[in-house]
Amino acid sequence: MNTDELVELGQQLRVDSVRAAAAAGSGHPTSSMSAADLMAVLLANHLRYDFDRPDHPGNDRFILSKGHASPLMYSVFKAAGALDDDELLTFRKLGSRLEGHPTPRRLPWVETATGSLGQGLPVGVGIALSGKRLERADYRVWVVCGDSELAEGSVWEAAEHAGHERLDNLVAIVDVNRLGQRGPTRHGHDLDAYARRFRAFDWHTIEVDGHDVDAIDRAYGEAVSTLGQPTAILARTLKGKGVEGVEDREGLHGKPLPDADEAIAQLGGKRDLVVQVHQPPGDRALRSVPTGPGVDLPRWERGGDPAATRDAYGKALAALGTARDDIVALDGEVGDSTRAEYFAKEHPDRYFECYIAEQQMVAAAVGLAARGWVPYASSFAAFLSRAYDFVRMASVSGAGINLAGSHAGVAIGQDGPSQMGLEDLAMFRAVHDSTVLYPCDANQTARLVAETAGLDGIRYLRTSRGATPVIYGPDEEFPIGGSKVLRSSGEDRLTVVAAGVTVPEALAAADALDREGIRVRVIDLYSVKPVDLATLRQAAEDTGCLVTVEDHHPEGGLGDAVLDAFLDGRPVPRLVRLAVRTMPGSASPEEQLHAAGIDAESIAASVRLLVEQAIVR
């Protein structure tokens, strides 16, 4: 498009943003209006995208990191002919695809859910990594950011990672409109302040008037021709551009314009331009999921030498990577501890070192999943809490990612509470449609690593630092949503429900109690979510009392997962929870388990107390 046509397109995007917000009675039209010219030039002259084939491997990828400016994104889709005017005016209405913040669950042209600020650029880095290192494709990743979100640390994790990886297929377009939600941003219109920061992370920077379509066009051309560096285009814009009563005014964030009809008139009225978007180059076939022989998982002899479940995770992941070339692994610079290093050594081309930047690690996994890969990202369970908002938003996106948290619970010993994941089961159980697994031995871990590759949504696997007994044979099956009954008789006085490191403790306690004539049932509840409702309900019916034992805080973990089995209106059995209720210090693993009251001796003592007080039959 020429200059006049680009100006007209920008005005159309503003008008349609105003109209959409007015129809909804809510939204962020002023934030959309500031970036309208940036989007007009990108759509008409630089974006290569087949809207009829959003999965085309040659398509450029676009992310609106400032997801509150969704009226602008939907107006762009209308200008591209992907949706019509009637649908545009369903914005934010019940049942509409045009949500307040865009998600790929609703629209195929949306790469990732945004709206929680500071996430678009990190996910864009993951997509750019896929294009650069895995697909070796020439598509470009365009990310529109707001200036307010540049206060988020996750943006700078992304900036440093992109600079380090020399992602010259990544362009960040920063809409520097000066105004945040409650007032001016930290740096206002000081473009150089932002440029200095991006340059410090080895980015090429371009400063531009964000309402000069010719200057924007030149900036995009310069970004495309820049090699060896990602590019940040810093565009000075005005919030509410083009409407006198709202332009560059505070107090109007997140509100429809006071007089939409007058605003539309000032902007020149409604238009219906349709842009012929440049098609992506070539027509390569989509990468297909590989087929072939099943994964050759590592095997441990039942009753043999104890093995750490983190070791089993690393070895199983490496084996899975050998069987399937769509498996990728990411780690937060603790691969020697999480054992992701086993994958790195065998498949270095599909391994991504994210250093100590858990937000970027999870975001990169989301970006890689968007490109069809099956990512496994690992760190200490405790440190994944830093990335929780990225996990939450990954679920909003419908992303399929695997997360592994090692060094969980007090069983890690002397390192102390800063390293102990004691909240992770609750954290991941709360995520919509998640799967939460906590294996107790090496063979179980290996099987569950392979099982998670075929699941949807967020999958979390909790692993342990120390070696544990090998309880199961290498050919045992562990279906998601299942459990294993390890001790059972017709004389069971109660049921002990354990997972992970507390399973061998529960078995030892059951053996000691059995010698005293007290029979107890023992369940290995390796699938914490979904939970094995049938087995738990049967145990409750047979024994009347369930004792849960977990290396986790009592809130939201194994005990709450068991309780969920009895929230359908049936009588709730007597429930007793053994969990970590104090703040641990430094001690040996054995001392930690005993101090928390979750070792074999403590379990047995609790059972004796329950029996002696006739609380259970």
C-alpha positions as CSV (number, residue, x, y, z in Angstrom):
1,M,0.0,0.0,0.0
2,N,1.1,3.6,-0.6
3,T,1.2,6.3,2.1
4,D,-2.4,7.6,1.6
5,E,-3.8,4.0,1.7
6,L,-1.8,3.2,4.8
7,V,-3.1,6.3,6.6
8,E,-6.7,5.3,5.6
9,L,-6.1,1.8,6.9
10,G,-4.8,3.1,10.2
11,Q,-7.9,5.2,10.5
12,Q,-10.2,2.3,9.7
13,L,-8.5,0.2,12.5
14,R,-9.1,3.1,14.9
15,V,-12.7,3.5,13.9
16,D,-13.4,-0.3,14.2
17,S,-11.7,-0.4,17.6
18,V,-13.9,2.4,18.8
19,R,-17.0,0.7,17.3
20,A,-16.2,-2.7,18.9
21,A,-15.7,-1.2,22.3
22,A,-18.8,0.9,22.0
23,A,-20.9,-2.2,21.1
24,A,-19.5,-4.0,24.1
25,G,-19.8,-1.1,26.5
26,S,-16.2,-2.0,27.6
27,G,-12.8,-2.6,26.3
28,H,-9.6,-0.6,25.6
29,P,-10.1,1.5,22.5
30,T,-7.5,4.2,23.4
31,S,-4.8,1.5,23.8
32,S,-5.8,0.2,20.4
33,M,-5.8,3.6,18.7
34,S,-2.2,4.3,19.6
35,A,-0.9,1.2,17.8
36,A,-3.2,1.4,14.8
37,D,-0.7,2.8,12.3
38,L,1.9,0.3,13.5
39,M,-0.5,-2.5,12.7
40,A,-1.7,-1.0,9.4
41,V,1.8,-0.9,7.9
42,L,2.6,-4.4,9.3
43,L,-0.6,-6.0,7.9
44,A,-0.4,-4.3,4.5
45,N,3.3,-4.3,3.6
46,H,5.3,-6.8,5.8
47,L,3.3,-9.6,7.3
48,R,3.3,-12.8,5.3
49,Y,0.3,-14.8,6.4
50,D,-2.3,-17.1,4.8
51,F,-5.4,-16.5,6.9
52,D,-7.1,-19.5,5.2
53,R,-4.3,-21.7,6.5
54,P,-3.2,-20.5,9.9
55,D,-1.1,-23.6,10.3
56,H,0.9,-22.9,7.1
57,P,4.5,-23.6,8.1
58,G,5.7,-20.5,6.2
59,N,3.4,-18.0,7.9
60,D,4.9,-15.2,9.9
61,R,3.8,-15.4,13.5
62,F,2.2,-12.4,15.2
63,I,1.7,-11.8,19.0
64,L,-0.2,-9.0,20.5
65,S,1.5,-8.9,23.9
66,K,-0.6,-5.9,25.0
67,G,-3.6,-8.2,24.8
68,H,-6.0,-5.6,26.2
69,A,-5.7,-3.9,22.8
70,S,-7.7,-6.8,21.4
71,P,-10.2,-4.4,19.6
72,L,-7.2,-3.5,17.4
73,M,-6.3,-7.2,16.7
74,Y,-9.9,-8.0,15.8
75,S,-10.1,-4.9,13.6
76,V,-7.0,-6.2,11.8
77,F,-8.6,-9.6,11.3
78,K,-11.6,-7.8,9.8
79,A,-9.3,-5.8,7.4
80,A,-7.7,-9.0,6.4
81,G,-11.1,-10.5,5.5
82,A,-10.8,-13.2,8.2
83,L,-14.0,-12.0,10.0
84,D,-16.9,-9.7,9.1
85,D,-18.3,-6.6,10.5
86,D,-21.2,-8.3,12.2
87,E,-18.8,-10.5,14.2
88,L,-16.6,-7.6,15.1
89,L,-19.5,-6.1,16.9
90,T,-20.0,-9.2,19.0
91,F,-16.8,-8.2,20.9
92,R,-16.9,-9.3,24.6
93,K,-20.4,-10.8,24.2
94,L,-21.4,-14.2,25.6
95,G,-20.5,-16.9,23.1
96,S,-18.4,-14.6,20.9
97,R,-15.0,-15.7,19.6
98,L,-13.8,-12.1,20.2
99,E,-13.0,-12.2,23.9
100,G,-11.8,-9.3,26.0
101,H,-8.3,-10.6,25.6
102,P,-7.5,-12.9,22.7
103,T,-6.9,-16.7,23.1
104,P,-6.0,-19.4,20.6
105,R,-8.8,-21.5,22.1
106,R,-11.2,-19.3,20.2
107,L,-9.4,-18.0,17.1
108,P,-6.9,-19.9,14.9
109,W,-4.9,-16.8,14.1
110,V,-3.9,-16.1,17.7
111,E,-0.6,-17.7,18.7
112,T,-0.9,-17.4,22.5
113,A,-3.2,-16.0,25.1
114,T,-2.2,-12.6,26.3
115,G,-3.5,-10.1,28.7
116,S,-1.3,-10.9,31.6
117,L,1.3,-8.4,30.6
118,G,5.0,-9.2,30.0
119,Q,4.3,-12.6,28.4
120,G,4.0,-12.0,24.7
121,L,7.7,-11.4,24.0
122,P,8.9,-14.4,26.1
123,V,6.5,-16.7,24.2
124,G,7.7,-15.0,20.9
125,V,11.2,-16.0,21.9
126,G,10.1,-19.6,22.1
127,I,8.5,-19.4,18.6
128,A,11.6,-17.7,17.2
129,L,13.8,-20.4,18.7
130,S,11.7,-23.0,16.9
131,G,12.0,-21.2,13.6
132,K,15.8,-20.6,14.0
133,R,17.0,-23.8,15.6
134,L,14.5,-26.5,14.9
135,E,12.4,-25.8,11.8
136,R,15.1,-23.7,10.1
137,A,12.3,-21.7,8.5
138,D,12.4,-18.2,7.3
139,Y,9.2,-17.0,9.0
140,R,9.4,-13.9,11.2
141,V,8.0,-13.4,14.6
142,W,6.4,-10.0,15.2
143,V,5.5,-9.0,18.8
144,V,3.6,-5.8,19.6
145,C,4.3,-4.8,23.2
146,G,3.1,-1.9,25.3
147,D,5.5,0.4,27.1
148,S,3.9,-0.3,30.5
149,E,4.7,-4.0,30.3
150,L,8.4,-3.2,29.9
151,A,8.4,-2.8,33.7
152,E,8.0,-6.6,33.9
153,G,11.1,-8.6,34.6
154,S,9.9,-11.3,32.3
155,V,10.4,-8.9,29.3
156,W,14.1,-8.6,30.1
157,E,14.5,-12.3,30.6
158,A,13.2,-12.6,27.1
159,A,15.3,-9.7,25.8
160,E,18.5,-11.3,27.2
161,H,17.7,-14.7,25.9
162,A,16.8,-13.4,22.4
163,G,20.0,-11.4,22.3
164,H,22.1,-14.4,23.4
165,E,20.6,-16.6,20.8
166,R,20.9,-13.9,18.1
167,L,17.3,-14.3,17.1
168,D,17.3,-12.1,14.0
169,N,13.9,-13.5,13.1
170,L,12.3,-11.7,16.1
171,V,11.0,-8.1,16.0
172,A,9.6,-6.4,19.1
173,I,7.4,-3.4,18.2
174,V,7.0,-1.3,21.3
175,D,4.0,1.0,21.4
176,V,5.4,3.8,23.5
177,N,2.2,5.8,24.2
178,R,3.3,7.2,27.5
179,L,0.2,6.3,29.5
180,G,-0.4,3.2,31.6
181,Q,-3.6,2.3,33.5
182,R,-3.3,4.8,36.3
183,G,-1.2,7.4,34.7
184,P,2.2,8.0,33.0
185,T,4.7,5.2,32.6
186,R,8.1,5.2,34.2
187,H,9.9,6.6,31.1
188,G,7.1,8.4,29.3
189,H,8.1,9.2,25.8
190,D,11.8,8.7,26.4
191,L,12.5,6.3,23.6
192,D,16.2,6.3,24.2
193,A,15.7,5.0,27.8
194,Y,14.1,1.9,26.3
195,A,16.7,1.7,23.4
196,R,19.6,1.7,25.9
197,R,18.1,-1.2,27.7
198,F,17.5,-3.3,24.6
199,R,20.9,-2.5,23.2
200,A,22.4,-3.7,26.5
201,F,20.9,-7.1,25.6
202,D,22.4,-7.1,22.1
203,W,19.3,-5.9,20.2
204,H,19.3,-3.7,17.2
205,T,17.1,-0.7,18.0
206,I,15.1,1.7,15.8
207,E,13.4,4.8,17.2
208,V,10.4,6.0,15.1
209,D,7.3,8.2,15.1
210,G,4.6,5.6,15.5
211,H,2.1,7.7,13.5
212,D,4.4,8.3,10.5
213,V,3.5,5.4,8.2
214,D,6.4,5.9,5.9
215,A,8.9,5.9,8.8
216,I,7.2,2.8,10.2
217,D,7.5,1.1,6.8
218,R,11.2,1.9,6.6
219,A,11.7,0.6,10.2
220,Y,10.1,-2.7,9.4
221,G,12.3,-3.0,6.3
222,E,15.4,-2.3,8.3
223,A,14.3,-4.9,10.9
224,V,13.8,-7.6,8.2
225,S,17.3,-6.9,6.8
226,T,19.1,-6.9,10.1
227,L,21.1,-10.1,10.6
228,G,22.5,-11.6,13.8
229,Q,20.4,-9.5,16.2
230,P,16.7,-9.3,17.2
231,T,15.3,-5.8,16.5
232,A,13.3,-3.6,18.8
233,I,11.3,-0.8,17.1
234,L,10.5,1.9,19.7
235,A,7.5,3.9,18.4
236,R,6.4,7.1,20.0
237,T,2.6,7.2,19.9
238,L,-0.4,8.9,21.4
239,K,-3.0,7.0,23.3
240,G,-6.4,7.7,21.8
241,K,-4.7,9.1,18.7
242,G,-7.0,11.1,16.4
243,V,-9.8,12.0,18.8
244,E,-9.4,15.4,20.4
245,G,-11.3,14.6,23.6
246,V,-9.2,11.5,24.5
247,E,-5.9,11.9,22.7
248,D,-3.0,11.6,25.2
249,R,-5.4,12.1,28.1
250,E,-5.2,10.3,31.5
251,G,-8.0,8.4,33.1
252,L,-9.5,6.8,30.0
253,H,-7.7,3.4,30.1
254,G,-10.0,0.5,29.7
255,K,-13.1,2.5,28.9
256,P,-15.1,3.0,25.7
257,L,-15.0,6.5,24.3
258,P,-17.5,8.9,25.9
259,D,-19.1,9.8,22.5
260,A,-18.3,7.0,20.0
261,D,-20.3,8.6,17.2
262,E,-18.4,11.9,17.5
263,A,-15.1,10.1,17.7
264,I,-15.9,8.1,14.5
265,A,-16.8,11.3,12.8
266,Q,-13.5,12.9,13.8
267,L,-11.7,9.8,12.4
268,G,-13.4,10.2,9.1
269,G,-16.2,7.7,9.4
270,K,-16.5,4.0,8.9
271,R,-14.5,2.3,6.2
272,D,-14.4,-1.2,4.8
273,L,-10.9,-1.6,3.3
274,V,-9.8,-5.1,2.8
275,V,-6.1,-5.8,2.6
276,Q,-4.5,-8.5,0.4
277,V,-2.0,-9.8,2.9
278,H,1.2,-11.1,1.4
279,Q,1.3,-14.9,1.2
280,P,4.0,-16.9,2.9
281,P,6.8,-18.1,0.7
282,G,6.8,-21.7,-0.6
283,D,4.3,-24.4,0.4
284,R,6.3,-26.8,2.4
285,A,4.3,-29.7,3.9
286,L,3.5,-29.4,7.6
287,R,5.8,-31.3,9.9
288,S,4.1,-34.5,10.9
289,V,4.4,-36.2,14.3
290,P,6.9,-39.1,13.8
291,T,5.9,-42.7,13.9
292,G,8.0,-45.7,14.5
293,P,8.8,-48.2,17.2
294,G,7.8,-47.6,20.8
295,V,10.1,-45.9,23.2
296,D,12.8,-48.2,24.7
297,L,12.5,-47.0,28.3
298,P,15.3,-47.6,30.9
299,R,14.6,-50.5,33.2
300,W,15.4,-51.1,36.9
301,E,15.2,-54.4,38.7
302,R,12.5,-54.7,41.2
303,G,14.0,-55.0,44.6
304,G,17.4,-54.0,43.3
305,D,19.5,-51.0,44.2
306,P,17.5,-47.9,45.1
307,A,17.3,-45.2,42.4
308,A,16.3,-41.5,42.4
309,T,13.2,-40.6,40.5
310,R,15.0,-37.6,39.1
311,D,17.6,-40.0,37.5
312,A,14.7,-42.0,36.0
313,Y,13.2,-38.8,34.6
314,G,16.3,-37.8,32.8
315,K,17.0,-41.2,31.4
316,A,13.4,-41.8,30.3
317,L,13.3,-38.3,28.7
318,A,16.5,-39.1,26.7
319,A,14.9,-42.4,25.6
320,L,11.7,-40.7,24.6
321,G,13.8,-38.2,22.6
322,T,15.4,-41.1,20.7
323,A,12.0,-42.6,19.8
324,R,10.3,-39.3,18.8
325,D,11.9,-36.3,17.1
326,D,9.2,-33.9,18.2
327,I,10.3,-34.1,21.9
328,V,12.3,-31.0,23.1
329,A,13.7,-30.3,26.5
330,L,14.3,-27.1,28.4
331,D,16.0,-26.5,31.7
332,G,16.8,-23.6,34.1
333,E,20.5,-24.2,34.5
334,V,20.0,-27.0,36.9
335,G,20.2,-29.8,34.4
336,D,22.8,-31.7,36.4
337,S,20.3,-31.8,39.3
338,T,17.0,-32.3,37.4
339,R,18.9,-34.8,35.2
340,A,17.7,-33.1,32.0
341,E,21.4,-33.2,31.1
342,Y,20.9,-36.8,30.0
343,F,18.7,-35.5,27.2
344,A,21.1,-32.7,26.4
345,K,24.0,-35.1,25.9
346,E,22.0,-37.3,23.5
347,H,19.9,-34.7,21.7
348,P,21.8,-31.3,21.9
349,D,20.0,-29.9,18.9
350,R,16.6,-30.2,20.7
351,Y,17.8,-29.0,24.1
352,F,17.3,-25.4,25.3
353,E,19.3,-24.0,28.2
354,C,17.2,-21.2,29.6
355,Y,19.6,-20.4,32.5
356,I,18.1,-19.1,35.8
357,A,15.0,-17.6,34.1
358,E,12.0,-19.8,34.9
359,Q,9.5,-17.4,33.4
360,Q,11.4,-17.5,30.1
361,M,11.8,-21.2,30.3
362,V,8.0,-21.9,30.6
363,A,7.2,-19.2,28.0
364,A,9.7,-20.8,25.6
365,A,8.0,-24.1,26.2
366,V,4.6,-22.5,25.3
367,G,6.1,-21.0,22.1
368,L,7.6,-24.3,21.1
369,A,4.3,-26.1,21.8
370,A,2.6,-23.6,19.6
371,R,4.8,-24.8,16.7
372,G,3.9,-28.4,17.3
373,W,6.8,-29.6,19.5
374,V,6.2,-31.6,22.8
375,P,8.3,-29.7,25.4
376,Y,9.6,-31.0,28.7
377,A,10.8,-28.1,31.0
378,S,12.4,-28.8,34.3
379,S,13.7,-27.0,37.4
380,F,13.5,-27.4,41.1
381,A,9.9,-27.7,42.2
382,A,10.3,-24.7,44.5
383,F,11.5,-22.4,41.7
384,L,8.6,-23.2,39.3
385,S,6.6,-20.9,41.6
386,R,8.3,-18.0,39.9
387,A,6.8,-19.0,36.6
388,Y,3.3,-19.7,37.9
389,D,1.6,-16.9,36.0
390,F,3.1,-18.3,32.8
391,V,1.7,-21.7,33.7
392,R,-1.7,-20.2,34.3
393,M,-1.7,-18.4,31.0
394,A,-0.4,-21.5,29.2
395,S,-3.6,-23.2,30.4
396,V,-5.6,-20.3,29.1
397,S,-3.9,-20.8,25.8
398,G,-4.7,-24.5,25.8
399,A,-0.9,-25.1,25.4
400,G,0.4,-28.7,25.8
401,I,3.5,-28.6,28.0
402,N,5.3,-30.9,30.4
403,L,6.9,-29.5,33.6
404,A,9.1,-31.5,35.9
405,G,9.9,-30.3,39.4
406,S,12.8,-32.0,41.2
407,H,14.1,-31.7,44.7
408,A,10.6,-31.7,46.1
409,G,9.7,-31.7,49.8
410,V,11.7,-31.9,53.1
411,A,13.3,-35.1,51.8
412,I,15.9,-33.1,50.1
413,G,17.5,-32.6,53.5
414,Q,20.2,-30.2,54.5
415,D,19.6,-27.5,51.8
416,G,16.8,-26.1,53.9
417,P,13.4,-24.6,53.1
418,S,14.4,-22.2,50.3
419,Q,15.1,-25.2,48.1
420,M,12.1,-27.4,49.2
421,G,9.1,-27.5,46.9
422,L,6.3,-27.8,49.5
423,E,3.5,-25.9,47.6
424,D,3.9,-27.3,44.1
425,L,1.2,-30.0,44.2
426,A,-1.4,-27.4,45.2
427,M,-0.1,-25.0,42.7
428,F,-0.4,-27.3,39.7
429,R,-3.6,-29.0,40.9
430,A,-5.3,-25.5,40.8
431,V,-4.5,-25.1,37.1
432,H,-7.4,-25.8,34.8
433,D,-7.4,-29.3,33.2
434,S,-4.0,-30.1,34.5
435,T,-2.4,-33.5,35.2
436,V,-0.3,-33.9,38.3
437,L,1.8,-37.0,38.9
438,Y,4.1,-37.9,41.8
439,P,5.9,-41.2,41.2
440,C,7.6,-43.2,43.9
441,D,10.2,-45.3,42.1
442,A,12.3,-45.3,39.0
443,N,10.2,-47.6,36.8
444,Q,7.0,-45.8,37.6
445,T,8.7,-42.5,36.8
446,A,10.0,-43.7,33.4
447,R,6.5,-45.0,32.4
448,L,4.8,-41.7,33.5
449,V,7.4,-39.6,31.5
450,A,6.3,-41.6,28.4
451,E,2.6,-41.3,29.2
452,T,2.7,-37.6,29.5
453,A,3.9,-37.1,25.9
454,G,0.5,-38.0,24.7
455,L,-1.6,-35.9,27.0
456,D,-3.2,-32.5,26.5
457,G,-2.9,-29.4,28.7
458,I,-0.4,-28.8,31.5
459,R,1.3,-31.9,32.8
460,Y,3.4,-31.7,36.0
461,L,5.7,-34.5,37.2
462,R,7.2,-34.2,40.7
463,T,10.5,-36.0,41.2
464,S,12.7,-36.6,44.2
465,R,16.4,-36.0,45.0
466,G,17.3,-39.1,46.9
467,A,17.3,-42.7,45.9
468,T,14.2,-44.7,46.8
469,P,13.5,-48.5,46.6
470,V,12.4,-50.0,43.3
471,I,9.0,-51.2,44.2
472,Y,7.6,-52.0,40.7
473,G,8.8,-54.1,37.9
474,P,9.8,-52.5,34.6
475,D,6.7,-53.8,32.8
476,E,4.2,-52.4,35.2
477,E,1.6,-50.1,33.7
478,F,0.6,-46.8,35.4
479,P,-2.5,-45.3,33.7
480,I,-3.2,-41.6,34.3
481,G,-5.9,-41.3,36.9
482,G,-4.9,-44.6,38.5
483,S,-3.3,-45.8,41.7
484,K,-1.7,-48.9,43.1
485,V,-3.0,-50.9,46.1
486,L,0.2,-52.2,47.6
487,R,-1.1,-53.8,50.8
488,S,-4.7,-55.1,51.3
489,S,-6.6,-57.6,53.3
490,G,-10.1,-58.3,54.6
491,E,-8.9,-57.2,58.1
492,D,-7.6,-53.7,57.3
493,R,-8.3,-51.3,60.1
494,L,-7.6,-48.2,58.0
495,T,-6.0,-47.1,54.7
496,V,-2.8,-45.2,54.3
497,V,-2.6,-43.1,51.1
498,A,0.9,-42.0,50.1
499,A,2.8,-40.8,47.0
500,G,6.4,-40.3,46.1
501,V,8.9,-40.6,49.0
502,T,6.2,-41.4,51.5
503,V,5.2,-44.7,49.7
504,P,8.2,-46.7,51.0
505,E,7.7,-45.1,54.4
506,A,4.0,-46.2,54.4
507,L,5.0,-49.7,53.4
508,A,7.6,-49.9,56.2
509,A,5.0,-48.7,58.6
510,A,2.5,-51.3,57.4
511,D,5.0,-54.1,57.8
512,A,5.8,-53.0,61.3
513,L,2.1,-52.7,62.2
514,D,1.4,-56.1,60.7
515,R,3.8,-57.7,63.1
516,E,1.7,-56.2,65.9
517,G,-1.5,-57.6,64.4
518,I,-2.7,-54.3,63.0
519,R,-3.5,-54.6,59.3
520,V,-3.6,-51.5,57.1
521,R,-4.2,-50.9,53.5
522,V,-1.6,-49.0,51.5
523,I,-2.4,-47.0,48.3
524,D,0.2,-45.4,46.1
525,L,-1.7,-42.4,44.7
526,Y,0.8,-41.6,42.0
527,S,-1.8,-39.7,40.0
528,V,-2.7,-36.8,42.2
529,K,-4.9,-35.2,39.5
530,P,-7.0,-36.8,38.1
531,V,-7.4,-38.9,41.2
532,D,-8.5,-42.6,41.4
533,L,-12.0,-42.0,42.7
534,A,-13.1,-45.7,42.6
535,T,-10.1,-47.0,44.6
536,L,-10.3,-44.4,47.2
537,R,-14.1,-44.8,47.6
538,Q,-13.7,-48.6,47.9
539,A,-11.0,-48.1,50.6
540,A,-13.2,-45.8,52.5
541,E,-16.1,-48.2,52.3
542,D,-13.9,-51.1,53.4
543,T,-11.9,-49.5,56.2
544,G,-13.8,-46.3,57.2
545,C,-10.7,-44.2,57.7
546,L,-8.1,-42.7,55.3
547,V,-4.7,-41.4,56.5
548,T,-2.9,-39.3,53.9
549,V,0.9,-38.9,54.1
550,E,2.6,-36.3,52.0
551,D,5.9,-34.5,51.8
552,H,4.1,-31.2,51.1
553,H,2.1,-28.6,53.1
554,P,-1.4,-29.8,54.0
555,E,-3.1,-27.1,51.9
556,G,-3.9,-28.3,48.4
557,G,-1.8,-31.4,48.2
558,L,-2.4,-35.1,48.5
559,G,-4.9,-34.8,51.4
560,D,-7.1,-32.4,49.4
561,A,-6.9,-34.5,46.3
562,V,-8.2,-37.5,48.4
563,L,-11.0,-35.4,49.9
564,D,-12.1,-34.5,46.3
565,A,-13.2,-38.1,45.9
566,F,-15.9,-37.6,48.5
567,L,-17.5,-34.3,47.4
568,D,-20.3,-35.8,45.4
569,G,-22.7,-36.0,48.3
570,R,-21.7,-39.4,49.6
571,P,-20.8,-39.8,53.3
572,V,-17.2,-38.5,53.9
573,P,-15.0,-41.0,55.7
574,R,-12.8,-40.1,58.6
575,L,-9.8,-38.4,57.2
576,V,-6.4,-37.8,58.9
577,R,-3.7,-35.8,57.2
578,L,0.0,-36.2,57.9
579,A,1.9,-33.4,56.2
580,V,4.7,-30.8,56.6
581,R,3.1,-28.3,59.0
582,T,6.1,-26.4,60.3
583,M,8.9,-24.5,58.6
584,P,11.8,-26.9,58.2
585,G,15.4,-26.1,58.8
586,S,18.5,-28.0,57.7
587,A,18.8,-31.7,58.7
588,S,19.4,-35.0,57.0
589,P,16.5,-36.4,54.8
590,E,15.7,-39.0,57.5
591,E,15.6,-36.4,60.2
592,Q,13.5,-34.1,58.1
593,L,10.9,-36.8,57.4
594,H,10.7,-37.7,61.1
595,A,10.5,-34.1,62.2
596,A,7.6,-33.5,59.8
597,G,5.9,-36.7,61.1
598,I,5.7,-38.4,57.7
599,D,8.3,-41.2,58.1
600,A,7.5,-44.8,58.8
601,E,7.8,-44.5,62.6
602,S,5.5,-41.5,62.6
603,I,2.9,-43.2,60.3
604,A,2.9,-46.3,62.5
605,A,2.5,-44.1,65.7
606,S,-0.4,-42.3,64.2
607,V,-2.1,-45.5,63.2
608,R,-1.6,-47.0,66.7
609,L,-3.1,-43.9,68.3
610,L,-6.1,-44.1,66.0
611,V,-6.6,-47.8,66.8
612,E,-6.1,-47.5,70.5
613,Q,-8.5,-44.6,70.8
614,A,-11.1,-46.7,69.0
615,I,-11.5,-44.0,66.4
616,V,-11.4,-46.7,63.8
617,R,-12.8,-50.2,64.0
